[in-house]
Amino acid sequence: MLENTTEEAAKYGITIEEASKYVDQYLIPFGINIAMAIVILIVGKIVVKILLSIFGKVMAKSKYDEMLVDFLKSIIGAILMLFVVIAAIDQLGVNTTSFAAILAAAGLAIGLSLQGSLANFAAGVMLLVFRPFKAGDYVDAANTSGTIKSVGIFTSMMVTPDNKEIIIPNGSIYSGNVTNYSAKETRRVDMVFGIGYDDDLRKAKSVLLEMLAADPRVLADPTPQVAVSELGDSSVNFVVRPWTASSDYWGFKFDFIEAVKLRFDEEGISIPYPQMDVHMHKNEEPIAKEHL
């Protein structure tokens, strides 16, 4: 075996001593450096995972918003892993100063080519810092209405009432108006009911107030408002404005509209609708008069 190795070394003009010296000076140290770099990557990844877990528990105890915690964890995790990678590269003997300069230049080039993505990233940070909404809130943003499920680094996920999932760039949300229907615990329900001009106005108002008082979802404070808002073309219109818990808003509104129709029918109170009266004149064409 030694003879074969000697013959191979002699074939390339390398003596056994030179080959042994090459192995000792270059191959073994380089192998050790590679092994150490791999160890740094593995151990670094484990340490980063542990640190992120501790950070998440601390933030959870401080009752910070879950979306903000996840966002910060992703940013901190990326930064820590970058340091781990640089440490591993440094272990291989690569000049990390030059590497950092190359990384900075590459980052500048990428930043110029991804200006829109960086704008979404900045908007995501601002959304999580100022928190105009949180997960579970029903909002109207970027010309879309739905329940917020999550806010990511670049995009936010919203689910519409008919269960469609919509991914919206954070920049589109932050650059426009955001209406948060879940921000307050109570909401005012605005409804309009019309009665005929021949109906008893006081009776209709009394019935509406009675129905509001009988519904446990209607809050006593602020006081529900029932008032004549308009003398329309074919009806006297009442504006009805009770307050309910935000969670009861739609259920109450749908139930109350149905209940008003049924109760008005029982009380003999009419709800006018657009009609057309046709007047016939002798020796003249019919003249149509529309009641709007």
C-alpha positions in Angstrom: 0.0 0.0 0.0 2.8 2.4 1.0 4.7 1.4 -2.2 1.6 2.3 -4.4 1.3 5.6 -2.7 5.0 6.3 -3.2 4.7 5.4 -6.8 1.6 7.7 -7.3 3.5 10.6 -5.6 6.6 9.9 -7.6 4.5 9.8 -10.8 3.4 13.5 -10.2 6.8 14.5 -8.9 5.7 14.8 -5.3 7.5 13.1 -2.5 5.8 11.4 0.4 7.1 14.1 2.7 5.6 16.9 0.6 2.3 15.1 0.3 2.2 14.5 4.1 3.1 18.2 4.7 0.3 19.3 2.2 -2.2 17.2 4.1 -1.1 18.5 7.5 -1.0 22.1 6.4 -4.0 22.4 4.1 -6.4 19.5 3.9 -6.7 18.7 7.6 -7.2 22.4 8.7 -9.6 23.0 5.9 -11.6 19.9 6.8 -11.7 21.0 10.4 -12.9 24.5 9.3 -15.6 22.9 7.2 -16.7 20.7 10.2 -16.7 23.7 12.5 -18.7 25.8 10.0 -21.3 23.1 9.9 -21.4 22.9 13.7 -21.8 26.7 13.9 -24.7 26.5 11.5 -26.4 23.7 13.3 -25.8 25.0 16.8 -26.6 28.6 15.7 -29.9 27.5 14.2 -30.8 25.7 17.5 -29.8 28.7 19.6 -31.9 31.1 17.4 -34.9 28.8 17.7 -34.6 28.8 21.5 -34.1 32.6 21.6 -37.2 33.1 19.4 -39.2 30.8 21.6 -38.2 32.7 24.8 -39.0 36.0 23.0 -42.4 34.7 22.0 -43.3 33.6 25.5 -42.1 36.9 27.0 -44.2 38.9 24.5 -47.2 36.7 25.1 -47.0 37.3 28.8 -46.9 41.1 28.1 -50.2 40.7 26.2 -48.9 42.0 22.9 -50.9 41.4 19.7 -50.2 38.0 18.2 -49.6 39.4 14.8 -47.0 41.8 16.1 -45.2 39.0 17.9 -45.1 36.8 14.8 -43.9 39.7 12.7 -41.1 40.6 15.1 -40.1 37.0 15.5 -39.7 36.6 11.7 -37.6 39.8 11.5 -35.4 38.9 14.5 -35.0 35.3 13.3 -33.8 36.5 9.9 -31.3 38.9 11.4 -29.9 36.3 13.9 -29.5 33.7 11.1 -27.6 36.2 9.0 -25.1 36.6 11.9 -24.9 32.8 12.1 -24.2 32.4 8.4 -21.5 35.2 8.5 -19.9 33.4 11.5 -19.8 30.1 9.6 -18.3 31.8 6.5 -15.7 33.5 8.7 -14.7 30.1 10.1 -13.9 29.0 6.5 -11.4 31.8 6.3 -13.4 34.0 4.0 -12.9 37.8 4.6 -16.2 38.8 6.1 -15.5 42.5 5.6 -15.4 42.0 1.9 -18.4 39.7 2.2 -20.4 42.4 4.1 -19.5 44.9 1.4 -20.7 42.6 -1.3 -23.9 41.8 0.7 -24.5 45.6 1.1 -24.1 46.2 -2.6 -26.4 43.2 -3.4 -28.9 44.5 -0.9 -28.9 48.0 -2.6 -29.4 46.4 -6.0 -32.2 44.2 -4.7 -33.8 47.2 -2.9 -33.9 49.3 -6.1 -35.5 46.4 -8.0 -38.0 45.7 -5.3 -39.2 49.1 -4.3 -42.8 48.0 -4.2 -42.0 45.1 -2.0 -40.0 47.3 0.4 -42.9 49.7 0.5 -45.2 46.9 1.5 -42.7 45.8 4.1 -42.5 49.3 5.6 -46.3 49.5 5.5 -46.5 46.1 7.3 -44.2 47.5 10.1 -46.4 50.6 10.4 -49.6 48.5 10.6 -48.2 46.4 13.4 -46.8 49.4 15.3 -49.9 51.6 15.1 -52.3 48.7 15.1 -55.4 50.1 13.3 -56.8 46.6 13.5 -56.0 43.2 15.0 -56.7 39.6 14.0 -60.4 38.9 14.1 -61.5 42.5 13.4 -64.0 43.1 10.6 -62.7 46.0 8.5 -63.1 47.8 5.3 -59.7 48.5 3.7 -58.3 48.7 0.2 -61.8 48.6 -1.3 -62.4 45.2 0.4 -64.4 44.2 3.4 -63.7 41.2 5.5 -62.2 39.7 8.7 -58.5 40.1 9.3 -56.8 36.8 9.7 -53.1 37.8 9.7 -50.6 40.6 8.8 -47.4 39.4 7.2 -44.2 41.1 6.3 -45.5 42.1 2.8 -49.2 41.2 2.7 -52.2 40.8 4.9 -54.8 38.0 4.7 -58.5 38.8 4.9 -61.6 36.5 4.7 -64.8 37.9 3.3 -68.3 37.1 4.7 -68.8 34.6 2.0 -65.6 32.8 3.0 -63.3 34.0 0.2 -59.6 34.5 1.1 -58.1 37.7 -0.1 -54.4 38.6 0.0 -53.8 42.3 0.1 -50.5 44.2 -0.2 -49.8 46.1 3.0 -49.0 49.2 1.0 -52.6 49.3 -0.4 -54.0 49.1 3.1 -51.8 51.7 4.8 -52.1 54.2 1.9 -55.9 54.3 2.1 -58.7 54.7 4.6 -59.3 51.8 7.1 -62.8 51.4 8.6 -62.7 49.1 11.6 -66.2 47.9 12.5 -64.9 45.8 15.5 -62.9 48.6 17.2 -65.7 49.6 19.4 -67.9 47.4 21.6 -71.1 49.1 20.5 -72.6 50.2 17.2 -75.6 52.2 16.1 -78.0 50.5 13.8 -79.5 53.0 11.3 -82.8 52.0 9.7 -85.6 53.8 7.9 -89.3 52.7 7.8 -92.1 54.4 5.9 -95.8 54.5 6.6 -98.7 55.8 4.5 -100.0 59.3 4.9 -103.4 58.0 6.0 -101.8 55.9 8.8 -101.7 57.0 12.4 -98.3 58.5 12.9 -98.3 58.5 16.7 -99.4 54.9 16.7 -96.6 53.8 14.3 -94.0 55.7 16.5 -95.3 54.1 19.6 -95.1 50.6 18.1 -91.5 51.1 17.0 -90.5 52.3 20.5 -92.3 49.4 22.1 -90.5 46.9 19.8 -87.2 48.4 20.6 -87.9 48.3 24.4 -88.8 44.6 24.1 -85.6 43.5 22.4 -82.9 42.6 24.9 -80.2 43.4 22.4 -81.0 47.1 22.3 -79.0 49.1 24.8 -80.7 51.5 27.1 -77.8 54.0 26.9 -77.6 55.7 24.5 -81.3 56.0 24.3 -82.8 54.6 21.0 -84.0 57.3 18.7 -87.3 57.1 16.7 -88.2 60.3 14.8 -89.9 61.5 11.6 -87.1 62.2 9.2 -88.9 62.9 5.9 -92.3 63.6 4.3 -91.6 61.6 1.1 -93.4 61.4 -2.2 -95.5 58.5 -1.1 -94.7 57.8 2.6 -93.9 59.4 5.9 -90.4 58.1 6.8 -89.2 57.3 10.3 -85.5 57.1 11.2 -84.9 54.4 13.8 -81.5 54.4 15.5 -80.9 52.0 18.4 -77.5 50.9 19.8 -76.4 47.3 20.2 -73.3 45.4 20.9 -71.1 45.1 17.8 -71.5 41.3 17.8 -75.3 41.7 17.7 -75.4 44.3 14.9 -76.3 42.2 11.9 -78.5 39.7 13.7 -80.5 42.4 15.4 -80.9 44.5 12.2 -82.2 41.5 10.1 -84.6 40.4 12.9 -85.9 43.8 13.6 -86.7 44.6 9.9 -88.7 41.4 9.6 -90.4 42.0 12.9 -91.5 45.5 11.9 -93.1 44.2 8.7 -95.1 41.6 10.6 -96.1 44.0 13.4 -97.2 46.7 11.0 -99.4 44.1 9.3 -101.0 43.2 12.6 -101.6 46.8 13.5 -103.0 47.7 10.1 -100.1 50.1 9.4 -99.2 50.2 5.7 -95.8 50.3 4.2 -96.1 52.2 0.9 -94.3 51.2 -2.3 -93.9 52.9 -5.6 -97.3 52.9 -7.6 -98.7 54.3 -10.8 -102.1 55.9 -11.0 -103.7 56.1 -14.5 -106.3 58.8 -14.9 -108.8 58.5 -17.9 -110.1 61.8 -19.5 -112.9 61.9 -22.1 -111.6 62.3 -25.7 -108.0 62.3 -24.4 -105.2 59.8 -24.3 -104.6 58.1 -20.9 -102.2 60.2 -18.7 -100.0 58.2 -16.4 -98.9 59.7 -13.1 -96.2 57.9 -11.3 -95.8 58.0 -7.5 -92.1 57.6 -6.7 
